């Protein structure tokens, strides 16, 4: 009897699975029909995002090429010290300011922003220079550290020693270089002292001595640290 009943059991299981599949399919179709507009809108939205990303990537590439051509044409004036011309350009050639403003979102435009800030600083146009230094997307490299130091120098010139010290210290931490980091640390210490923060001054002077003990300025830094310690008492 059990052998005769076995086929019926298998058939019943198949029927149950088929019923479950049909039910699930029906539910899916019902869900789709009920939410058809929303689902189609979501799919179209995703497609727009994908296409937009592709187009933006292409557009960014084209913008960077244009920025590189413009920057290459104006750098000669910058390097020769013709800073006003480098900044403003000529009748047929945009200058650093225009390149930075128009292409600042590209890598080359960002570099033009740095050059513009540096040229403005050299001309004594400190407020404008500060604005472009702040716009520059600084990386952890020598230019990034230099941009932070440029900001710091302007704040120091304006008498904001606490902010100058903070930025000089960031510049020292941004990129380790025996050519620049010692100067940034000394400048940070100088401005911490000027702001009355002698504890921080001692800390950066100690950082200088830890990293650059054998340098010519080390004895001077030791004297500065002793002075800061005396002022702190």
Backbone as numpy.savetxt, mean C-alpha at the origin, in Angstrom:
# Nx Ny Nz CAx CAy CAz Cx Cy Cz
-40.19 -69.69 0.41 -41.01 -68.48 0.41 -40.15 -67.24 0.41
-39.08 -67.31 1.16 -38.22 -66.12 1.23 -37.62 -65.81 -0.12
-37.31 -66.87 -0.91 -36.73 -66.63 -2.22 -37.75 -66.02 -3.15
-39.02 -66.42 -3.02 -40.05 -65.86 -3.88 -40.34 -64.40 -3.54
-40.18 -64.04 -2.27 -40.47 -62.66 -1.85 -39.33 -61.69 -2.13
-38.11 -62.16 -2.33 -36.94 -61.29 -2.51 -37.08 -60.32 -3.65
-37.52 -60.76 -4.85 -37.64 -59.79 -5.95 -38.59 -58.66 -5.63
-39.69 -58.98 -4.90 -40.64 -57.92 -4.56 -40.00 -56.89 -3.65
-39.11 -57.34 -2.71 -38.43 -56.41 -1.80 -37.52 -55.47 -2.57
-36.74 -56.00 -3.51 -35.84 -55.18 -4.33 -36.64 -54.20 -5.15
-37.71 -54.65 -5.73 -38.55 -53.79 -6.56 -39.13 -52.65 -5.73
-39.51 -52.95 -4.51 -40.09 -51.92 -3.63 -39.05 -50.86 -3.30
-37.80 -51.32 -3.06 -36.72 -50.36 -2.76 -36.46 -49.45 -3.96
-36.48 -50.06 -5.13 -36.28 -49.26 -6.34 -37.39 -48.22 -6.49
-38.61 -48.66 -6.19 -39.74 -47.73 -6.29 -39.57 -46.57 -5.30
-39.10 -46.91 -4.09 -38.91 -45.86 -3.08 -37.84 -44.86 -3.53
-36.73 -45.41 -4.07 -35.66 -44.52 -4.54 -36.15 -43.64 -5.68
-36.92 -44.25 -6.59 -37.45 -43.48 -7.71 -38.41 -42.40 -7.23
-39.23 -42.75 -6.24 -40.15 -41.76 -5.68 -39.40 -40.62 -5.02
-38.34 -40.98 -4.27 -37.54 -39.95 -3.60 -36.86 -39.04 -4.61
-36.32 -39.65 -5.68 -35.67 -38.86 -6.72 -36.66 -37.94 -7.41
-37.84 -38.47 -7.69 -38.87 -37.66 -8.34 -39.30 -36.51 -7.44
-39.43 -36.83 -6.14 -39.83 -35.79 -5.19 -38.77 -34.70 -5.10
-37.48 -35.12 -5.02 -36.39 -34.15 -4.93 -36.32 -33.29 -6.19
-36.52 -33.95 -7.35 -36.49 -33.21 -8.61 -37.63 -32.20 -8.67
-38.79 -32.65 -8.23 -39.95 -31.75 -8.23 -39.72 -30.56 -7.31
-39.13 -30.85 -6.14 -38.86 -29.75 -5.20 -37.85 -28.77 -5.80
-36.81 -29.32 -6.47 -35.81 -28.45 -7.09 -36.44 -27.58 -8.16
-37.29 -28.20 -8.98 -37.96 -27.44 -10.03 -38.88 -26.38 -9.44
-39.58 -26.76 -8.37 -40.48 -25.80 -7.72 -39.68 -24.64 -7.15
-38.55 -24.98 -6.48 -37.71 -23.93 -5.92 -37.20 -23.00 -7.02
-36.76 -23.62 -8.14 -36.24 -22.80 -9.23 -37.32 -21.89 -9.79
-38.51 -22.44 -9.99 -39.59 -21.64 -10.55 -39.96 -20.50 -9.61
-39.99 -20.81 -8.30 -40.37 -19.78 -7.33 -39.31 -18.68 -7.21
-38.05 -19.07 -7.41 -36.95 -18.11 -7.23 -36.23 -17.83 -8.54
-36.90 -18.10 -9.64 -36.27 -18.00 -10.96 -35.65 -16.63 -11.20
-36.39 -15.58 -10.93 -35.91 -14.23 -11.17 -34.67 -13.93 -10.34
-34.74 -14.33 -9.06 -33.61 -14.08 -8.16 -32.37 -14.86 -8.59
-32.56 -16.13 -8.96 -31.43 -16.96 -9.37 -30.79 -16.45 -10.65
-31.62 -16.07 -11.60 -31.09 -15.55 -12.86 -30.35 -14.24 -12.62
-30.91 -13.39 -11.76 -30.25 -12.12 -11.44 -28.91 -12.36 -10.77
-28.86 -13.36 -9.86 -27.60 -13.67 -9.18 -26.57 -14.18 -10.17
-27.00 -15.04 -11.10 -26.08 -15.57 -12.11 -25.57 -14.46 -13.00
-26.47 -13.58 -13.41 -26.05 -12.45 -14.25 -25.11 -11.53 -13.49
-25.40 -11.33 -12.19 -24.53 -10.49 -11.38 -23.13 -11.06 -11.28
-23.04 -12.38 -11.10 -21.73 -13.03 -11.04 -21.00 -12.89 -12.37
-21.74 -13.03 -13.46 -21.14 -12.89 -14.79 -20.60 -11.47 -14.99
-21.37 -10.49 -14.54 -20.93 -9.09 -14.66 -19.65 -8.86 -13.87
-19.58 -9.45 -12.67 -18.37 -9.30 -11.84 -17.16 -9.91 -12.53
-17.35 -11.11 -13.10 -16.24 -11.79 -13.79 -15.78 -10.98 -14.99
-16.74 -10.54 -15.80 -16.39 -9.73 -16.98 -15.74 -8.42 -16.55
-16.28 -7.82 -15.50 -15.72 -6.56 -15.00 -14.28 -6.72 -14.55
-13.99 -7.83 -13.87 -12.62 -8.08 -13.41 -11.67 -8.23 -14.59
-12.13 -8.94 -15.64 -11.30 -9.12 -16.83 -11.06 -7.79 -17.52
-12.12 -7.01 -17.69 -12.00 -5.71 -18.36 -11.12 -4.77 -17.54
-11.31 -4.76 -16.21 -10.52 -3.87 -15.36 -9.05 -4.23 -15.43
-8.76 -5.54 -15.42 -7.36 -5.98 -15.52 -6.74 -5.51 -16.82
-7.49 -5.65 -17.92 -6.99 -5.18 -19.22 -6.81 -3.67 -19.21
-7.81 -2.97 -18.64 -7.75 -1.50 -18.59 -6.56 -1.03 -17.75
-6.32 -1.71 -16.62 -5.18 -1.36 -15.77 -3.88 -1.53 -16.53
-3.79 -2.61 -17.31 -2.59 -2.84 -18.10 -2.37 -1.74 -19.12
-3.45 -1.33 -19.79 -3.34 -0.25 -20.77 -2.96 1.06 -20.10
-3.55 1.32 -18.93 -3.24 2.54 -18.20 -1.77 2.58 -17.77
-1.27 1.43 -17.37 0.13 1.36 -16.92 1.08 1.62 -18.08
0.73 1.12 -19.26 1.56 1.36 -20.45 1.58 2.85 -20.78
0.41 3.48 -20.75 0.34 4.92 -21.03 1.13 5.71 -19.99
1.01 5.32 -18.72 1.73 6.02 -17.66 3.24 5.87 -17.83
3.68 4.67 -18.22 5.11 4.43 -18.40 5.67 5.29 -19.53
4.92 5.41 -20.61 5.37 6.24 -21.73 5.48 7.70 -21.30
4.48 8.18 -20.57 4.48 9.57 -20.13 5.60 9.83 -19.12
5.79 8.91 -18.18 6.82 9.09 -17.16 8.21 9.04 -17.78
8.41 8.13 -18.72 9.70 8.04 -19.39 10.08 9.33 -20.09
9.08 10.01 -20.64 9.35 11.25 -21.38 9.69 12.42 -20.46
9.20 12.38 -19.21 9.38 13.54 -18.32 10.53 13.36 -17.33
11.02 12.14 -17.18 12.06 11.89 -16.18 13.36 12.62 -16.47
13.64 12.87 -17.74 14.87 13.59 -18.08 14.88 14.96 -17.43
13.76 15.65 -17.45 13.67 16.97 -16.82 13.89 16.86 -15.32
13.31 15.85 -14.71 13.48 15.63 -13.26 14.94 15.39 -12.92
15.58 14.50 -13.67 16.97 14.14 -13.38 17.92 15.30 -13.63
17.58 16.19 -14.56 18.41 17.35 -14.86 18.16 18.51 -13.90
17.22 18.35 -12.99 16.93 19.39 -12.02 15.93 20.43 -12.49
15.32 20.21 -13.66 14.28 21.12 -14.14 12.94 20.71 -13.50
12.84 20.98 -12.22 11.74 20.42 -11.44 10.38 21.00 -11.79
10.33 22.29 -12.05 9.05 22.90 -12.43 8.52 22.28 -13.72
9.41 22.13 -14.70 8.99 21.53 -15.96 8.62 20.07 -15.76
9.38 19.38 -14.91 9.05 17.98 -14.64 7.67 17.85 -14.02
7.34 18.78 -13.13 6.04 18.73 -12.46 4.90 19.10 -13.39
5.09 20.17 -14.16 3.99 20.71 -14.96 3.95 20.18 -16.39
5.07 19.65 -16.88 5.11 19.16 -18.25 5.19 20.29 -19.25
4.92 19.95 -20.49 4.92 20.94 -21.57 3.58 20.89 -22.28
3.46 21.67 -23.34 2.19 21.73 -24.07 1.76 20.36 -24.59
2.73 19.56 -25.02 2.38 18.26 -25.58 2.72 17.09 -24.70
3.17 17.36 -23.48 3.61 16.28 -22.62 3.16 16.52 -21.18
2.40 15.58 -20.59 1.98 15.76 -19.20 3.17 15.67 -18.24
3.08 16.41 -17.15 4.13 16.37 -16.14 3.82 15.36 -15.05
4.68 15.34 -14.05 4.54 14.37 -12.96 3.21 14.51 -12.24
2.76 15.75 -12.04 1.50 15.95 -11.31 0.33 15.35 -12.08
0.29 15.60 -13.39 -0.81 15.07 -14.20 -0.75 13.56 -14.28
0.45 13.01 -14.42 0.60 11.55 -14.50 0.16 10.91 -13.19
0.60 11.50 -12.07 0.22 10.95 -10.76 -1.28 11.02 -10.55
-1.89 12.12 -10.95 -3.33 12.29 -10.73 -4.15 11.37 -11.63
-3.70 11.19 -12.87 -4.49 10.41 -13.82 -4.23 8.91 -13.72
-2.99 8.54 -13.40 -2.62 7.12 -13.42 -2.18 6.61 -12.05
-2.55 7.31 -10.99 -2.07 6.96 -9.66 -2.43 5.56 -9.20
-3.46 4.96 -9.79 -3.86 3.61 -9.38 -2.98 2.53 -10.00
-2.13 2.90 -10.96 -1.23 1.93 -11.58 0.13 1.98 -10.90
0.95 0.95 -11.14 2.28 0.90 -10.53 3.14 2.07 -10.99
3.10 2.37 -12.29 3.91 3.46 -12.82 3.38 4.81 -12.35
2.07 4.95 -12.30 1.49 6.19 -11.79 1.83 6.41 -10.33
1.90 5.32 -9.57 2.30 5.42 -8.17 3.74 5.91 -8.06
4.60 5.43 -8.96 5.99 5.90 -8.97 6.05 7.38 -9.32
5.22 7.82 -10.25 5.16 9.24 -10.59 4.73 10.07 -9.38
3.87 9.50 -8.55 3.44 10.18 -7.32 4.63 10.44 -6.40
5.51 9.45 -6.29 6.70 9.62 -5.46 7.60 10.71 -6.03
7.85 10.66 -7.33 8.71 11.67 -7.96 8.11 13.06 -7.80
6.80 13.17 -7.94 6.13 14.46 -7.79 6.32 14.99 -6.37
6.14 14.12 -5.38 6.31 14.52 -3.98 7.74 14.99 -3.73
8.70 14.25 -4.26 10.11 14.61 -4.04 10.44 15.95 -4.70
9.95 16.16 -5.93 10.21 17.42 -6.63 9.57 18.59 -5.88
8.36 18.41 -5.41 7.68 19.47 -4.65 8.44 19.78 -3.36
8.95 18.75 -2.72 9.72 18.95 -1.49 10.98 19.76 -1.79
11.67 19.41 -2.86 12.89 20.13 -3.21 12.62 21.60 -3.52
11.43 21.88 -4.02 11.05 23.26 -4.35 10.51 24.01 -3.13
10.42 23.35 -1.99 9.92 24.00 -0.79 8.41 24.10 -0.72
7.72 23.39 -1.58 6.25 23.40 -1.57 5.79 22.24 -0.66
5.97 22.46 0.63 5.86 21.36 1.58 4.44 20.81 1.73
3.45 21.67 1.72 2.08 21.18 1.86 1.70 20.29 0.68
2.06 20.72 -0.52 1.79 19.91 -1.71 2.60 18.62 -1.67
3.85 18.73 -1.25 4.70 17.54 -1.17 4.12 16.53 -0.19
3.65 17.02 0.95 3.07 16.12 1.95 1.87 15.38 1.39
1.05 16.09 0.64 -0.15 15.46 0.06 0.24 14.31 -0.87
1.26 14.52 -1.69 1.66 13.46 -2.63 2.44 12.34 -1.93
3.22 12.69 -0.91 3.88 11.63 -0.14 2.82 10.74 0.52
1.76 11.33 1.02 0.70 10.56 1.66 -0.09 9.73 0.65
-0.21 10.23 -0.58 -0.91 9.48 -1.62 -0.09 8.30 -2.13
1.22 8.40 -2.01 2.09 7.35 -2.52 1.84 6.05 -1.76
1.63 4.98 -2.50 1.39 3.66 -1.91 2.74 3.03 -1.59
3.23 3.30 -0.38 4.59 2.91 -0.01 4.69 1.42 0.26
5.71 0.80 -0.32 5.99 -0.59 -0.04 7.13 -0.71 0.95
7.52 -1.94 1.25 8.63 -2.18 2.18 9.94 -2.20 1.40
10.27 -1.06 0.81 11.50 -0.94 0.04 12.10 0.44 0.30
13.19 0.74 -0.38 13.89 1.98 -0.10 13.05 3.21 -0.45
12.23 3.12 -1.51 11.37 4.24 -1.86 10.27 4.43 -0.83
9.72 3.32 -0.34 8.70 3.42 0.70 9.24 4.08 1.95
10.45 3.68 2.35 11.08 4.28 3.53 11.37 5.76 3.28
11.82 6.07 2.06 12.13 7.46 1.72 10.88 8.33 1.75
9.76 7.79 1.28 8.51 8.55 1.31 8.09 8.85 2.74
8.21 7.87 3.62 7.89 8.09 5.04 8.82 9.13 5.65
10.10 9.07 5.29 11.05 10.05 5.79 10.73 11.44 5.25
10.25 11.51 4.01 9.84 12.79 3.45 8.68 13.39 4.23
7.69 12.56 4.54 6.58 13.03 5.38 7.10 13.51 6.73
8.01 12.72 7.32 8.56 13.06 8.63 9.28 14.40 8.60
10.06 14.62 7.54 10.82 15.87 7.44 9.90 17.08 7.37
8.78 16.92 6.68 7.83 18.03 6.57 7.18 18.31 7.92
6.79 17.26 8.62 6.21 17.45 9.96 7.23 18.07 10.91
8.49 17.67 10.78 9.53 18.26 11.62 9.68 19.75 11.30
9.67 20.07 10.01 9.79 21.46 9.59 8.62 22.29 10.10
7.45 21.66 10.23 6.26 22.35 10.71 6.16 22.38 12.23
7.11 21.74 12.91 7.13 21.75 14.37 6.33 20.64 15.03
5.82 19.71 14.23 5.06 18.58 14.79 6.05 17.44 15.05
6.80 17.56 16.15 7.90 16.64 16.40 7.44 15.23 16.76
6.31 15.11 17.43 5.81 13.78 17.79 5.48 12.97 16.54
4.80 13.60 15.58 4.46 12.90 14.34 5.71 12.64 13.51
6.63 13.60 13.50 7.88 13.41 12.77 8.65 12.22 13.33
8.72 12.11 14.65 9.43 10.99 15.27 8.79 9.67 14.90
7.46 9.62 14.94 6.74 8.38 14.60 7.03 7.96 13.17
7.04 8.91 12.24 7.26 8.60 10.83 8.71 8.23 10.55
9.65 8.92 11.20 11.06 8.55 11.03 11.29 7.12 11.52
10.63 6.78 12.61 10.80 5.42 13.14 10.19 4.39 12.19
9.05 4.71 11.61 8.46 3.83 10.61 9.38 3.68 9.41
10.01 4.77 9.01 10.94 4.72 7.88 12.11 3.80 8.20
12.61 3.89 9.43 13.73 3.03 9.84 13.32 1.57 9.83
12.08 1.29 10.22 11.60 -0.10 10.28 11.19 -0.63 8.91
10.85 0.27 7.99 10.29 -0.16 6.70 11.31 -0.86 5.83
12.56 -0.40 5.89 13.58 -0.97 5.01 14.94 -0.81 5.67
15.57 -1.93 5.97 16.87 -1.90 6.64 17.97 -1.62 5.63
18.68 -0.53 5.83 19.77 -0.15 4.94 20.81 0.62 5.74
22.05 0.20 5.63 23.12 0.90 6.35 23.28 2.33 5.85
22.78 2.60 4.65 22.92 3.94 4.08 21.88 4.91 4.61
20.72 4.41 5.03 19.62 5.30 5.42 19.09 5.07 6.83
19.01 3.82 7.26 18.39 3.52 8.55 19.04 4.25 9.73
20.37 4.32 9.81 20.96 5.05 10.94 20.51 6.50 11.01
20.42 7.16 9.86 19.97 8.56 9.85 18.52 8.67 10.30
17.68 7.72 9.88 16.28 7.76 10.28 16.14 7.55 11.79
16.94 6.65 12.35 16.89 6.41 13.79 17.34 7.64 14.57
18.41 8.28 14.11 18.88 9.50 14.78 17.83 10.60 14.69
17.20 10.72 13.52 16.17 11.74 13.35 14.96 11.45 14.24
14.61 10.18 14.37 13.51 9.81 15.25 13.84 10.18 16.69
15.07 9.86 17.12 15.47 10.21 18.48 15.46 11.71 18.72
15.96 12.45 17.75 15.98 13.91 17.86 14.57 14.47 18.05
13.64 13.95 17.30 12.27 14.46 17.38 11.53 13.96 18.62
11.85 12.75 19.06 11.28 12.30 20.34 11.74 13.23 21.46
13.02 13.58 21.44 13.52 14.51 22.45 12.81 15.86 22.35
12.65 16.35 21.13 12.01 17.65 20.94 10.56 17.64 21.41
9.93 16.47 21.34 8.53 16.36 21.79 8.43 16.05 23.28
9.59 15.84 23.94 9.59 15.56 25.36 9.44 14.09 25.72
9.46 13.21 24.71 9.32 11.78 24.97 10.72 11.16 25.05
11.34 11.32 26.21 12.74 10.90 26.36 12.88 9.38 26.44
11.87 8.70 26.91 11.93 7.23 26.96 12.01 6.65 25.56
11.17 7.15 24.65 11.21 6.67 23.27 12.52 7.08 22.60
13.02 8.26 22.93 14.30 8.70 22.37 15.40 7.72 22.76
15.44 7.34 24.03 16.46 6.38 24.47 16.30 5.04 23.74
15.06 4.66 23.50 14.81 3.37 22.85 15.36 3.35 21.43
15.12 4.41 20.66 15.62 4.41 19.27 17.13 4.60 19.24
17.68 5.36 20.18 19.13 5.49 20.24 19.77 4.13 20.55
19.12 3.38 21.45 19.63 2.05 21.77 19.53 1.13 20.56
18.44 1.25 19.80 18.29 0.46 18.58 19.41 0.78 17.60
19.77 2.05 17.53 20.89 2.46 16.67 22.17 1.76 17.12
22.47 1.83 18.41 23.72 1.27 18.92 23.75 -0.26 18.78
22.59 -0.89 18.92 22.53 -2.35 18.77 22.87 -2.77 17.35
22.42 -1.98 16.38 22.60 -2.37 14.98 23.84 -1.76 14.33
24.26 -0.59 14.82 25.33 0.15 14.14 26.39 0.64 15.13
26.76 -0.23 16.04 27.68 0.14 17.12 29.03 0.63 16.60
29.51 0.04 15.53 30.84 0.39 15.05 30.89 1.53 14.06
29.78 2.22 13.85 29.75 3.30 12.85 30.33 4.59 13.43
30.75 5.52 12.57 31.37 6.76 13.06 30.47 7.58 13.99
29.15 7.51 13.80 28.25 8.32 14.63 27.87 7.64 15.95
28.35 6.43 16.18 27.97 5.71 17.40 28.32 6.49 18.67
29.52 7.08 18.79 29.83 7.86 20.00 28.86 9.03 20.21
28.47 9.68 19.12 27.51 10.77 19.22 26.17 10.26 19.73
25.74 9.12 19.23 24.46 8.55 19.65 24.51 8.16 21.12
25.65 7.65 21.57 25.79 7.34 22.99 25.62 8.59 23.84
26.20 9.70 23.38 26.06 10.96 24.10 24.62 11.45 24.09
23.95 11.29 22.95 22.54 11.69 22.85 21.66 10.85 23.78
21.96 9.57 23.86 21.17 8.70 24.73 21.39 9.08 26.20
22.63 9.42 26.55 22.91 9.85 27.92 22.17 11.14 28.24
22.12 12.04 27.26 21.39 13.29 27.47 19.90 13.04 27.66
19.33 12.14 26.83 17.91 11.82 26.94 17.61 11.18 28.29
18.53 10.33 28.77 18.34 9.69 30.08 18.36 10.72 31.19
19.25 11.70 31.07 19.33 12.76 32.09 18.07 13.62 32.07
17.56 13.91 30.88 16.35 14.73 30.76 15.13 13.99 31.31
15.16 12.66 31.22 14.01 11.87 31.67 13.89 11.85 33.19
14.97 12.16 33.90 14.95 12.10 35.37 14.28 13.32 35.98
